[in-house]
Amino acid sequence: MTTAGRPYRRRKNVTVVSLLLLVLSIALGPTPSSAAGTNWWDPTARPAPDSQINVTGEPFTGTNAKGEVRGFVDAHDHIFSNEAFGGRLICGKPFSEQGVADALKDCPEHYPDGSLAIFDFITNGGDGKHDPVGWPTFKDWPAHDSLTHQQNYYTWVERAWRGGQRVLVNDLVTNGVICSVYFFKDRSCDEMTSIRLQAKLTYDMQAFIDKMYGGTGKGWFRIVTDSAQARQVIEQGKLAVVLGVETSEPFGCKQILDIAQCSKEDIDKGLDELYSLGVRSMFLCHKFDNALCGVRFDSGGLGTAINVGQFLSTGTFWKTETCKGPQHDNPIGNATAAEAEKELPAGVEVPSYDADAQCNVRGLTGLGEYAVRGMMNRGMMLEIDHMSVKAAGRALDIFESASYPGVLSSHSWMDMDWTERVYGLGGFIAQYMHGSEGFISEAKRTEALRDKYGVGYGYGTDMNGVGGWPGPRGADAPNKVTYPFKSTDGGSVIDRQTTGQRTWDLNTDGAAHYGLVPDWIEDIRRVGGQDVVDDLFRGAESYLDTWAASEGHEAGLNLARGAATSASSSEWSLFTSYQPGRAVDGDGGTRWASDWSDDQWFQVDLGSSRVVKRVTLDWERAYGKAYRIELSTDGVNWRTAWSTTAGDGGLDTARFTGTPARYVRVHGQQRGTDWGYSLYEVGVHSS
């Protein structure tokens, strides 16, 4: 879920509620058809009436000559966000047992003319008035710039599958603050209650589609819980559906006045529950700082409004600092917030921020690190979009220290300078569903890295995620989509899509709903050539590679755990010990600390000669700026295996060619602070 990116027309009486809403802007029916399907991809009893698919030809099956699956991957979609935010923000359902007329109808408060479509006029400008009638006329919705109407009706998803998509990540999503401030709701604002409901309905939708094809397991919409199952589904030519979570307070882990409202026990219980629901990827924070991590800001006026929501949710505004590296969060901006301030407690004002302080001071908390490691233990994939660069950097440090590949960026919300680190780990990246020109430009920028690491590419539609989608390029645009066209594999013919009395054309309607994903991909091909589409067509294989490697990951044995240690010096304290053994005791809260001078060393005796390939160093604030990793078989003759003069603290991972050694020494040459050197944990690994 993201936020609307279009200009915002200010209304005279916009309140904090409106600002927050802008911020977070962020079917078996009646009678089965009498004609039974004769092809495996056609249902034997589709409801009548229903939407057309307008794709002919057999969906491709099997693998390519290399044994790889083929197909596109949407790494970020929200099929059931109509059930989120109190249940009345996104109007219409992905399916209904009562049929398409029941599924694709507007919210009751939008009748007769949209006058009470408050979220619509806040996010889309104007007065929000629109024709509320969905089926069968669809005069005003769905539309590429309408953020309040269903875009994931099941036949539209079916059309995307028929057009070549083979993986869909359904992110279960909600936000308690937007629910609490929105005027219309018909259920609780508890985030985990909504997540559970959306998970159930995803399974219900699978059963709904199965029924059309003759029974359990026979439909094209297949929820998968491991990569092998997903691969099998794709080889059959069907759509593998993966459950993810994108919410602001997972497991109830919000923070109020910087005090966490959850515990490690809550995190374990929450992860276990989500895993049992089938969830295999998730965000740890979204829009507001929570007890797990700080967020990547929204910018400009939206950022100001979300900052008000941050205060209402947590009791604190965002705090910024000068960034320590090339990565940075979005600038918040200093947009006028007079209307919002009227709703704040007396004496409270929205802060302004220095232009050169674009990083959130809040990174990955101790509870956040516990959650990250808990996800690793369960083979789950972590979404780093929406994390502050400080939080994302620490998460990547943790993954690198364990060679864990399960990292995802699914819709263009991470700092792009992280791209190679993600690919280097074996992670997967997808780009937000931008217009074809913008999508192609960004894809070309990172093409060399995909070639270097031999990976495919993905897109994140974020449909139903109140973010805005590609508008029409025009009937006379150069290289426009011409109908009908062939699918990327060449086996299907795709014509304009019709639902009820409305026929959509990407050239004049833009990406109004999920069924137009194949048309958008064709637009990319016509505007930017085949190369980008080829990378996208390899996306399913690359996504499954990341998933499989996460499932199969085994934490390497830490050869240093409990080993004999020594050091050049140890800081003295009356109250605690800073002896070198504290850095190999497996307790992240204890540490070794040296005297306050540059030339210091810490040494581990492995007991016998072992092949050493990797050393991890978890620094306290007193870190080494210049230091080297030295190896020895006898404790007398040393060789340098790795060195740096640009250490910046945090969690460092030194990798080098495997070398036999009994003794491993961290030799400090220059401190990063006025204190000495201090290490929470030292890890030595053979893999």
C-alpha positions as CSV (number, residue, x, y, z in Angstrom):
1,M,0.0,0.0,0.0
2,T,1.3,3.4,-0.9
3,T,-0.2,6.9,-1.1
4,A,-1.7,9.0,-3.8
5,G,0.9,10.8,-5.9
6,R,-1.3,13.4,-7.6
7,P,-1.6,17.1,-6.8
8,Y,-3.9,17.8,-3.9
9,R,-6.6,20.5,-4.2
10,R,-7.0,22.1,-0.8
11,R,-10.5,22.6,0.4
12,K,-11.3,25.5,2.7
13,N,-12.6,23.3,5.5
14,V,-10.1,20.4,5.4
15,T,-9.6,19.0,8.9
16,V,-7.0,16.8,10.4
17,V,-9.2,13.9,9.4
18,S,-9.0,14.9,5.8
19,L,-5.3,15.3,6.0
20,L,-4.9,11.9,7.5
21,L,-7.1,10.3,4.8
22,L,-5.1,12.0,2.1
23,V,-2.0,10.8,3.8
24,L,-2.9,7.2,4.0
25,S,-4.3,7.5,0.6
26,I,-2.3,5.4,1.1
27,A,-18.0,-14.0,-7.3
28,L,-20.4,-17.5,-7.4
29,G,-23.6,-15.8,-8.5
30,P,-27.0,-16.8,-9.5
31,T,-27.3,-19.1,-12.5
32,P,-24.5,-21.1,-13.9
33,S,-23.9,-20.9,-17.6
34,S,-25.4,-23.8,-19.5
35,A,-22.4,-24.3,-21.8
36,A,-19.7,-26.5,-20.2
37,G,-16.1,-25.6,-20.8
38,T,-14.2,-27.9,-23.2
39,N,-10.7,-26.6,-22.2
40,W,-8.9,-27.1,-18.9
41,W,-8.6,-23.3,-18.5
42,D,-12.3,-22.7,-19.0
43,P,-14.7,-23.2,-16.1
44,T,-17.4,-25.8,-16.5
45,A,-20.0,-23.5,-14.9
46,R,-19.2,-19.7,-14.9
47,P,-21.9,-17.6,-13.2
48,A,-24.2,-15.7,-15.6
49,P,-24.1,-12.9,-16.0
50,D,-20.4,-12.1,-15.3
51,S,-17.5,-10.3,-16.7
52,Q,-15.8,-11.4,-19.9
53,I,-12.1,-12.3,-20.0
54,N,-11.4,-11.5,-23.7
55,V,-8.4,-13.7,-23.9
56,T,-8.3,-16.8,-26.2
57,G,-5.7,-19.5,-26.4
58,E,-4.2,-22.1,-24.0
59,P,-2.2,-20.8,-21.0
60,F,1.4,-21.9,-21.2
61,T,2.5,-24.8,-18.9
62,G,5.7,-26.6,-18.0
63,T,9.2,-25.1,-18.0
64,N,11.7,-23.7,-20.5
65,A,14.7,-25.6,-21.8
66,K,16.6,-24.8,-18.7
67,G,13.9,-26.2,-16.4
68,E,12.9,-22.8,-15.3
69,V,9.3,-21.7,-14.8
70,R,8.1,-18.7,-16.9
71,G,5.8,-15.9,-16.2
72,F,5.2,-12.5,-14.5
73,V,5.1,-11.8,-10.8
74,D,3.0,-9.2,-9.1
75,A,4.9,-8.9,-5.8
76,H,2.5,-6.4,-4.2
77,D,-1.3,-6.5,-4.5
78,H,-4.3,-6.1,-2.1
79,I,-7.1,-8.3,-3.2
80,F,-9.2,-7.8,0.0
81,S,-8.5,-4.3,1.2
82,N,-12.2,-3.6,0.9
83,E,-12.3,-5.5,4.2
84,A,-9.7,-3.1,5.7
85,F,-9.9,0.4,7.3
86,G,-13.3,-0.4,8.8
87,G,-14.7,-2.0,5.7
88,R,-16.1,1.0,3.9
89,L,-13.1,2.8,2.3
90,I,-12.7,0.5,-0.7
91,C,-16.1,-0.2,-2.3
92,G,-17.0,-3.4,-4.0
93,K,-15.8,-7.0,-3.5
94,P,-13.4,-9.3,-5.4
95,F,-16.2,-11.9,-5.6
96,S,-19.7,-12.7,-4.3
97,E,-21.7,-15.8,-4.0
98,Q,-24.7,-13.6,-5.0
99,G,-23.0,-12.7,-8.3
100,V,-21.3,-9.8,-10.1
101,A,-24.0,-7.3,-9.4
102,D,-23.6,-7.7,-5.7
103,A,-19.8,-7.8,-5.9
104,L,-19.3,-4.7,-8.0
105,K,-21.6,-2.1,-6.4
106,D,-20.6,1.1,-4.7
107,C,-20.6,1.8,-0.9
108,P,-24.1,2.8,0.3
109,E,-23.0,6.3,1.3
110,H,-21.8,7.0,-2.3
111,Y,-25.4,7.0,-3.5
112,P,-27.1,8.8,-5.3
113,D,-24.3,10.9,-6.7
114,G,-21.1,10.4,-4.7
115,S,-21.7,13.5,-2.5
116,L,-20.6,11.6,0.6
117,A,-17.6,9.9,-1.1
118,I,-15.4,11.9,1.2
119,F,-12.2,9.9,0.6
120,D,-12.8,10.2,-3.1
121,F,-12.8,14.0,-3.2
122,I,-9.9,14.2,-0.8
123,T,-7.7,11.9,-2.9
124,N,-9.0,12.8,-6.4
125,G,-9.8,16.5,-6.1
126,G,-13.0,18.2,-7.1
127,D,-16.2,17.5,-5.2
128,G,-15.9,13.7,-5.3
129,K,-19.2,13.3,-7.1
130,H,-19.5,10.3,-9.4
131,D,-22.0,7.9,-10.8
132,P,-22.1,5.2,-8.1
133,V,-23.5,2.5,-10.4
134,G,-21.0,-0.3,-11.0
135,W,-22.4,-3.3,-12.7
136,P,-23.4,-3.2,-15.5
137,T,-22.6,0.4,-16.7
138,F,-19.3,1.3,-14.9
139,K,-19.6,4.9,-16.0
140,D,-17.1,6.3,-13.6
141,W,-15.4,3.4,-11.9
142,P,-13.1,1.5,-11.7
143,A,-10.7,4.1,-13.0
144,H,-6.9,4.6,-12.8
145,D,-7.4,7.7,-10.6
146,S,-10.3,6.4,-8.4
147,L,-8.8,5.1,-5.2
148,T,-12.0,4.0,-3.5
149,H,-13.4,1.3,-5.8
150,Q,-12.6,-2.4,-6.3
151,Q,-9.9,-3.2,-8.8
152,N,-9.4,-6.9,-8.1
153,Y,-12.6,-8.5,-9.2
154,Y,-11.8,-12.2,-9.7
155,T,-12.3,-12.3,-13.5
156,W,-9.9,-9.3,-13.8
157,V,-7.3,-11.2,-11.9
158,E,-8.2,-14.2,-14.2
159,R,-7.4,-12.1,-17.2
160,A,-4.0,-11.1,-15.8
161,W,-3.3,-14.8,-15.3
162,R,-4.4,-15.7,-18.8
163,G,-2.1,-12.9,-20.0
164,G,1.0,-14.6,-18.5
165,Q,1.1,-13.7,-14.8
166,R,2.1,-16.7,-12.7
167,V,2.7,-15.3,-9.2
168,L,0.5,-12.9,-7.2
169,V,1.5,-11.8,-3.7
170,N,-1.7,-10.9,-1.9
171,D,-0.7,-8.5,0.9
172,L,-3.3,-8.5,3.7
173,V,-3.4,-4.8,4.6
174,T,-5.1,-2.4,7.0
175,N,-4.3,0.7,9.1
176,G,-5.9,1.3,12.5
177,V,-5.5,5.1,12.4
178,I,-7.2,5.6,9.0
179,C,-10.0,3.3,10.2
180,S,-10.5,5.3,13.4
181,V,-10.7,8.7,11.7
182,Y,-12.8,7.6,8.7
183,F,-16.4,8.6,9.0
184,F,-17.9,5.3,7.7
185,K,-17.1,1.9,9.1
186,D,-18.9,-1.3,10.0
187,R,-16.4,-3.3,12.0
188,S,-13.5,-3.1,14.5
189,C,-10.3,-1.2,13.7
190,D,-8.2,-3.9,15.3
191,E,-5.5,-4.6,12.6
192,M,-5.0,-8.3,13.4
193,T,-8.7,-9.0,13.3
194,S,-8.8,-7.5,9.7
195,I,-5.7,-9.5,8.7
196,R,-7.4,-12.8,9.8
197,L,-10.5,-12.0,7.9
198,Q,-8.7,-11.2,4.7
199,A,-6.7,-14.4,5.0
200,K,-9.9,-16.4,5.4
201,L,-11.5,-14.6,2.4
202,T,-8.6,-15.4,0.2
203,Y,-9.1,-19.1,0.9
204,D,-12.8,-18.6,0.3
205,M,-12.1,-17.0,-3.1
206,Q,-10.0,-20.1,-4.0
207,A,-12.9,-22.3,-3.1
208,F,-15.3,-20.1,-5.0
209,I,-13.2,-20.5,-8.2
210,D,-12.6,-24.2,-7.6
211,K,-16.3,-24.7,-7.6
212,M,-16.6,-23.4,-11.1
213,Y,-14.0,-25.9,-12.3
214,G,-15.6,-29.0,-10.7
215,G,-14.2,-29.2,-7.2
216,T,-11.3,-28.7,-4.7
217,G,-7.9,-28.0,-6.3
218,K,-9.2,-27.7,-9.9
219,G,-9.3,-23.9,-10.2
220,W,-6.5,-21.6,-11.5
221,F,-6.2,-19.6,-8.3
222,R,-3.9,-21.6,-6.0
223,I,-2.8,-20.4,-2.6
224,V,0.7,-21.8,-2.0
225,T,2.7,-22.1,1.2
226,D,6.1,-23.2,0.0
227,S,8.2,-22.6,-3.1
228,A,8.0,-26.2,-4.3
229,Q,4.2,-26.1,-4.3
230,A,4.3,-22.7,-6.1
231,R,6.6,-24.2,-8.8
232,Q,4.3,-27.1,-9.3
233,V,1.3,-24.8,-9.6
234,I,3.1,-22.7,-12.2
235,E,4.2,-25.7,-14.2
236,Q,0.6,-26.6,-14.4
237,G,-0.1,-23.2,-16.0
238,K,-2.0,-21.9,-12.9
239,L,-1.5,-18.8,-10.7
240,A,0.5,-19.2,-7.5
241,V,-0.9,-16.9,-4.8
242,V,1.3,-16.0,-1.9
243,L,0.0,-14.4,1.3
244,G,1.9,-11.4,2.7
245,V,1.1,-8.8,5.4
246,E,1.5,-5.0,5.2
247,T,0.2,-3.3,8.3
248,S,1.3,-0.6,10.8
249,E,1.0,-2.5,14.0
250,P,1.8,-6.2,13.4
251,F,1.1,-8.4,16.5
252,G,-0.1,-5.2,18.2
253,C,3.5,-3.9,18.2
254,K,2.8,-0.2,18.3
255,Q,4.7,2.2,20.5
256,I,3.3,5.1,22.5
257,L,5.6,7.8,23.8
258,D,8.5,5.5,22.7
259,I,7.3,2.7,24.9
260,A,6.7,-0.6,23.2
261,Q,3.2,-2.1,23.5
262,C,4.3,-5.7,22.8
263,S,6.8,-8.2,24.0
264,K,9.0,-11.0,22.5
265,E,6.2,-13.4,23.4
266,D,3.7,-11.4,21.4
267,I,6.1,-11.5,18.4
268,D,6.5,-15.2,18.6
269,K,2.8,-15.8,19.0
270,G,2.1,-13.4,16.1
271,L,4.6,-14.9,13.7
272,D,3.4,-18.4,14.5
273,E,-0.2,-17.4,13.9
274,L,0.6,-15.6,10.6
275,Y,2.7,-18.6,9.5
276,S,-0.2,-20.9,10.2
277,L,-2.5,-18.7,8.1
278,G,-0.1,-19.2,5.2
279,V,1.7,-15.9,5.4
280,R,5.3,-16.1,4.0
281,S,6.3,-12.5,3.6
282,M,5.6,-9.3,5.6
283,F,6.4,-5.7,6.4
284,L,7.4,-4.9,10.0
285,C,6.4,-1.2,9.8
286,H,4.3,0.9,7.5
287,K,3.6,4.6,7.6
288,F,4.1,5.1,11.4
289,D,7.0,4.3,13.6
290,N,6.2,1.3,15.8
291,A,7.8,-0.9,18.4
292,L,9.8,-2.8,15.7
293,C,11.2,-0.1,13.4
294,G,11.2,3.4,12.1
295,V,9.6,4.2,8.8
296,R,10.7,5.8,5.5
297,F,8.9,9.2,5.5
298,D,6.4,10.4,2.9
299,S,7.4,13.7,1.5
300,G,5.9,17.2,1.1
301,G,2.3,17.9,2.2
302,L,1.5,14.2,2.5
303,G,4.5,13.8,4.8
304,T,3.2,16.6,7.0
305,A,-0.3,15.0,7.2
306,I,1.1,11.5,7.9
307,N,3.3,13.1,10.6
308,V,0.0,14.2,12.3
309,G,-1.2,10.6,12.1
310,Q,2.2,9.5,13.5
311,F,1.5,11.8,16.5
312,L,-2.1,10.6,17.0
313,S,-0.9,7.0,16.8
314,T,2.3,7.2,18.9
315,G,2.2,10.4,20.8
316,T,5.4,11.6,19.1
317,F,6.3,13.3,15.8
318,W,9.0,11.9,13.5
319,K,12.5,12.8,14.6
320,T,15.2,13.3,11.9
321,E,18.9,13.4,11.8
322,T,21.6,14.0,9.1
323,C,22.0,10.8,7.1
324,K,25.2,8.8,7.8
325,G,25.6,7.4,4.3
326,P,24.4,8.0,0.7
327,Q,21.0,6.4,1.5
328,H,18.2,8.7,2.8
329,D,14.6,8.7,3.7
330,N,12.1,10.9,1.8
331,P,12.2,14.6,2.8
332,I,9.2,15.3,4.9
333,G,8.8,18.9,3.8
334,N,7.5,21.8,5.7
335,A,4.0,22.1,4.3
336,T,1.5,24.3,6.0
337,A,-0.3,22.4,8.7
338,A,-2.5,25.1,10.3
339,E,-5.7,23.1,9.9
340,A,-4.1,20.0,11.3
341,E,-2.6,21.9,14.3
342,K,-6.1,23.1,15.3
343,E,-6.9,19.5,16.1
344,L,-3.8,18.9,18.1
345,P,-3.6,19.4,21.9
346,A,-3.0,22.9,23.1
347,G,0.6,23.9,22.7
348,V,1.5,21.1,20.3
349,E,2.7,22.1,16.9
350,V,3.8,20.1,13.9
351,P,7.6,20.4,13.8
352,S,9.6,21.7,10.9
353,Y,12.7,19.9,9.7
354,D,16.1,20.9,8.4
355,A,16.6,20.2,4.7
356,D,19.9,18.3,5.4
357,A,18.3,16.0,8.0
358,Q,16.4,13.5,5.9
359,C,16.9,10.3,7.9
360,N,14.6,8.9,10.6
361,V,16.5,8.6,13.9
362,R,14.5,5.5,14.6
363,G,16.0,2.3,13.1
364,L,15.4,-1.4,13.9
365,T,14.7,-1.7,17.6
366,G,15.7,-4.6,19.8
367,L,12.2,-6.1,19.4
368,G,12.5,-5.5,15.6
369,E,15.7,-7.5,15.5
370,Y,14.0,-10.2,17.4
371,A,11.2,-10.2,14.8
372,V,13.7,-10.3,11.9
373,R,15.5,-13.3,13.4
374,G,12.1,-14.9,14.1
375,M,11.2,-14.5,10.4
376,M,14.6,-16.0,9.4
377,N,14.0,-19.0,11.7
378,R,10.7,-19.6,10.0
379,G,12.0,-19.2,6.5
380,M,9.9,-16.1,5.9
381,M,10.8,-13.2,3.6
382,L,11.1,-9.6,4.9
383,E,9.8,-6.6,3.0
384,I,12.1,-3.7,3.5
385,D,10.0,-1.1,1.6
386,H,8.6,1.5,4.1
387,M,11.5,0.8,6.5
388,S,13.7,3.8,7.4
389,V,17.2,3.5,5.8
390,K,18.5,3.0,9.3
391,A,16.1,0.1,9.9
392,A,16.6,-1.4,6.4
393,G,20.4,-1.1,6.7
394,R,20.4,-3.0,10.0
395,A,18.1,-5.7,8.6
396,L,20.4,-6.1,5.6
397,D,23.4,-6.3,8.0
398,I,21.7,-9.1,9.9
399,F,20.9,-11.0,6.7
400,E,24.4,-10.5,5.4
401,S,25.9,-11.8,8.6
402,A,23.9,-15.0,8.2
403,S,23.9,-15.2,4.4
404,Y,20.1,-15.1,4.5
405,P,18.5,-14.3,1.1
406,G,14.9,-13.6,2.1
407,V,14.7,-9.9,1.4
408,L,12.1,-8.3,-0.9
409,S,11.5,-4.8,-2.2
410,S,8.1,-5.1,-3.9
411,H,6.9,-1.6,-4.9
412,S,9.7,1.0,-5.1
413,W,9.7,2.2,-1.5
414,M,13.3,1.4,-0.6
415,D,16.3,3.6,-1.3
416,M,17.5,2.6,-4.7
417,D,21.1,2.5,-3.4
418,W,20.2,-0.7,-1.7
419,T,19.6,-2.5,-5.0
420,E,22.9,-4.3,-5.3
421,R,22.9,-5.3,-1.6
422,V,19.5,-7.0,-2.1
423,Y,20.6,-8.8,-5.3
424,G,23.9,-9.7,-3.6
425,L,22.0,-11.5,-0.9
426,G,19.8,-13.3,-3.4
427,G,16.8,-11.1,-2.8
428,F,14.1,-10.0,-5.2
429,I,13.0,-6.6,-6.4
430,A,9.8,-5.4,-8.1
431,Q,9.0,-1.9,-9.3
432,Y,5.7,0.0,-8.6
433,M,3.2,-0.1,-11.5
434,H,4.3,3.2,-13.0
435,G,3.4,4.4,-16.4
436,S,5.3,2.6,-19.2
437,E,7.8,5.4,-19.8
438,G,8.7,5.7,-16.1
439,F,8.7,2.0,-15.5
440,I,11.0,1.4,-18.5
441,S,13.4,4.2,-17.4
442,E,13.8,2.7,-13.9
443,A,14.1,-0.8,-15.3
444,K,16.9,0.3,-17.6
445,R,18.7,2.0,-14.7
446,T,19.0,-1.3,-12.9
447,E,19.3,-3.6,-15.9
448,A,23.1,-4.1,-15.6
449,L,22.7,-5.3,-12.0
450,R,20.1,-7.8,-13.0
451,D,22.4,-9.1,-15.8
452,K,25.3,-9.2,-13.3
453,Y,23.3,-11.4,-10.8
454,G,21.3,-13.3,-13.5
455,V,17.9,-12.4,-12.0
456,G,14.5,-11.4,-13.4
457,Y,12.3,-8.5,-12.5
458,G,8.8,-7.9,-11.1
459,Y,6.1,-5.3,-10.7
460,G,4.0,-4.3,-7.7
461,T,0.5,-3.2,-8.9
462,D,-0.6,-2.2,-5.4
463,M,-4.2,-2.4,-6.7
464,N,-6.7,-1.4,-4.0
465,G,-3.8,0.2,-2.2
466,V,-4.9,3.8,-2.8
467,G,-1.8,4.8,-4.7
468,G,-2.8,5.7,-8.2
469,W,-2.1,3.9,-11.4
470,P,-0.9,4.6,-14.9
471,G,-3.1,7.1,-16.7
472,P,-4.0,6.9,-20.4
473,R,-1.3,7.9,-22.9
474,G,-4.0,8.8,-25.5
475,A,-5.6,7.3,-28.6
476,D,-3.0,9.1,-30.7
477,A,0.1,8.3,-28.6
478,P,3.1,7.0,-30.4
479,N,3.6,3.2,-30.1
480,K,0.2,2.8,-28.5
481,V,-1.3,-0.6,-27.8
482,T,-3.1,-2.1,-30.8
483,Y,-5.8,-4.7,-30.2
484,P,-5.9,-7.6,-30.4
485,F,-2.3,-8.5,-29.4
486,K,-0.4,-11.7,-28.6
487,S,0.7,-12.6,-25.1
488,T,4.4,-12.6,-24.3
489,D,4.7,-16.3,-24.8
490,G,2.9,-16.0,-28.1
491,G,0.2,-18.6,-27.2
492,S,-2.8,-16.4,-26.5
493,V,-4.6,-13.5,-28.2
494,I,-5.7,-10.6,-26.0
495,D,-8.5,-8.2,-27.0
496,R,-10.0,-5.2,-25.2
497,Q,-11.6,-6.2,-21.9
498,T,-15.3,-6.0,-21.4
499,T,-17.3,-6.1,-18.2
500,G,-21.0,-5.5,-18.4
501,Q,-21.6,-2.6,-20.8
502,R,-18.1,-1.2,-20.4
503,T,-15.1,-2.0,-22.6
504,W,-11.7,-0.7,-21.4
505,D,-8.8,0.4,-23.6
506,L,-5.5,1.0,-22.0
507,N,-4.7,3.9,-24.4
508,T,-7.8,5.9,-23.3
509,D,-8.6,4.5,-19.9
510,G,-5.2,3.8,-18.4
511,A,-4.7,0.9,-15.9
512,A,-8.2,1.1,-14.4
513,H,-8.3,-2.4,-12.9
514,Y,-6.3,-5.6,-12.6
515,G,-7.6,-7.0,-15.9
516,L,-5.5,-4.4,-17.7
517,V,-2.2,-5.7,-16.5
518,P,-1.5,-7.6,-19.7
519,D,-2.3,-4.5,-21.7
520,W,0.1,-2.4,-19.6
521,I,2.8,-5.0,-20.2
522,E,2.1,-4.8,-23.9
523,D,2.4,-1.0,-23.6
524,I,5.9,-1.5,-22.0
525,R,6.9,-3.7,-24.9
526,R,5.8,-1.3,-27.5
527,V,7.3,1.8,-25.8
528,G,10.5,0.3,-24.5
529,G,11.2,-2.9,-26.5
530,Q,11.3,-6.6,-25.6
531,D,14.2,-6.5,-23.2
532,V,12.3,-5.2,-20.2
533,V,9.4,-7.6,-20.8
534,D,11.9,-10.5,-21.1
535,D,13.2,-9.6,-17.6
536,L,9.7,-9.4,-16.3
537,F,8.9,-12.8,-17.8
538,R,11.7,-14.3,-15.8
539,G,10.3,-12.8,-12.6
540,A,8.4,-15.8,-11.4
541,E,11.6,-18.0,-11.5
542,S,13.6,-15.4,-9.6
543,Y,11.0,-14.9,-7.0
544,L,10.8,-18.6,-6.4
545,D,14.6,-18.8,-6.2
546,T,14.6,-16.2,-3.4
547,W,11.8,-18.0,-1.6
548,A,13.4,-21.5,-1.9
549,A,16.7,-20.2,-0.7
550,S,15.0,-18.7,2.3
551,E,13.2,-21.9,3.2
552,G,16.4,-24.0,2.8
553,H,18.7,-21.6,4.7
554,E,20.6,-23.1,7.6
555,A,22.3,-20.8,10.0
556,G,26.0,-21.5,9.8
557,L,27.7,-22.9,12.9
558,N,29.4,-20.1,14.8
559,L,32.8,-21.5,15.5
560,A,33.5,-18.7,18.0
561,R,30.6,-19.5,20.3
562,G,32.0,-20.3,23.7
563,A,35.6,-20.5,22.4
564,A,38.7,-19.3,24.4
565,T,39.4,-15.6,23.9
566,S,42.0,-13.1,24.8
567,A,42.5,-9.4,24.1
568,S,45.1,-6.7,24.3
569,S,43.1,-5.0,27.0
570,S,39.7,-4.9,28.7
571,E,38.0,-1.9,30.1
572,W,37.6,-2.1,33.9
573,S,34.2,-1.5,35.6
574,L,33.1,-1.9,39.2
575,F,29.6,-3.0,38.1
576,T,30.1,-5.4,35.1
577,S,32.6,-7.3,33.2
578,Y,34.0,-6.3,29.8
579,Q,36.3,-9.3,29.4
580,P,36.8,-10.8,25.9
581,G,34.7,-13.9,26.7
582,R,31.6,-11.6,26.8
583,A,31.8,-11.3,23.0
584,V,31.4,-15.0,22.3
585,D,28.8,-15.9,25.0
586,G,25.8,-15.8,22.7
587,D,24.2,-13.0,24.7
588,G,23.6,-9.9,22.5
589,G,23.4,-7.7,25.7
590,T,27.0,-8.3,26.9
591,R,30.2,-7.1,25.3
592,W,33.9,-6.8,25.3
593,A,35.4,-3.3,25.5
594,S,39.0,-2.3,25.2
595,D,41.0,0.5,26.7
596,W,40.7,3.9,25.0
597,S,43.5,3.8,22.5
598,D,43.8,2.9,18.8
599,D,46.1,-0.2,18.6
600,Q,44.0,-2.9,20.3
601,W,43.1,-6.5,19.4
602,F,40.6,-9.2,20.2
603,Q,41.4,-12.9,19.6
604,V,39.5,-16.2,19.4
605,D,41.1,-19.6,19.7
606,L,39.0,-22.1,17.8
607,G,40.7,-25.1,19.5
608,S,41.9,-26.6,16.2
609,S,42.4,-25.5,12.7
610,R,39.2,-24.9,10.8
611,V,38.4,-23.4,7.4
612,V,37.3,-19.8,8.0
613,K,35.4,-17.8,5.3
614,R,33.4,-15.3,7.2
615,V,33.7,-13.2,10.3
616,T,30.8,-11.1,11.7
617,L,31.3,-8.2,14.2
618,D,28.4,-6.6,16.0
619,W,29.8,-3.3,17.3
620,E,28.6,-1.3,20.2
621,R,28.7,2.5,19.7
622,A,32.4,2.3,20.2
623,Y,33.3,0.9,16.9
624,G,36.4,0.4,14.7
625,K,36.8,2.7,11.8
626,A,40.0,1.0,10.5
627,Y,40.7,-2.6,11.4
628,R,41.7,-5.9,9.9
629,I,40.8,-9.6,10.3
630,E,44.0,-11.6,10.8
631,L,44.3,-15.5,10.7
632,S,46.9,-17.8,12.1
633,T,47.4,-21.5,12.5
634,D,49.9,-21.3,15.3
635,G,49.1,-18.0,17.1
636,V,52.6,-16.6,16.0
637,N,52.5,-16.1,12.3
638,W,49.6,-14.0,11.1
639,R,48.2,-13.0,7.7
640,T,45.6,-10.4,6.9
641,A,42.4,-11.9,5.4
642,W,40.3,-8.7,5.2
643,S,40.6,-5.1,6.2
644,T,38.7,-1.8,6.0
645,T,39.5,1.9,6.7
646,A,35.8,3.0,6.4
647,G,34.1,1.1,9.2
648,D,30.9,2.8,10.4
649,G,29.8,0.6,13.2
650,G,26.7,-1.6,13.3
651,L,26.9,-5.2,12.2
652,D,29.9,-5.8,9.8
653,T,30.4,-9.0,7.8
654,A,33.9,-9.7,6.5
655,R,34.0,-12.4,3.7
656,F,37.1,-13.8,2.1
657,T,38.5,-16.9,0.5
658,G,38.2,-19.9,2.8
659,T,41.5,-20.2,4.8
660,P,42.6,-22.8,7.4
661,A,43.1,-21.1,10.8
662,R,42.9,-21.9,14.5
663,Y,43.3,-18.3,15.7
664,V,41.2,-15.4,14.4
665,R,42.1,-11.8,15.5
666,V,40.3,-8.5,15.1
667,H,43.1,-5.9,15.0
668,G,41.9,-2.4,15.6
669,Q,44.0,0.4,14.0
670,Q,41.8,3.5,14.3
671,R,38.8,4.0,16.5
672,G,35.5,5.5,15.2
673,T,34.9,7.4,18.5
674,D,36.8,8.7,21.5
675,W,36.1,5.5,23.4
676,G,37.9,2.2,22.7
677,Y,36.6,-0.7,20.7
678,S,33.5,-2.6,21.9
679,L,31.9,-5.7,20.4
680,Y,28.7,-7.3,21.5
681,E,29.3,-10.5,19.5
682,V,32.0,-11.9,17.2
683,G,31.0,-14.7,14.9
684,V,33.4,-17.0,12.9
685,H,32.0,-19.2,10.2
686,S,33.2,-21.7,7.6
687,S,30.4,-20.9,5.2
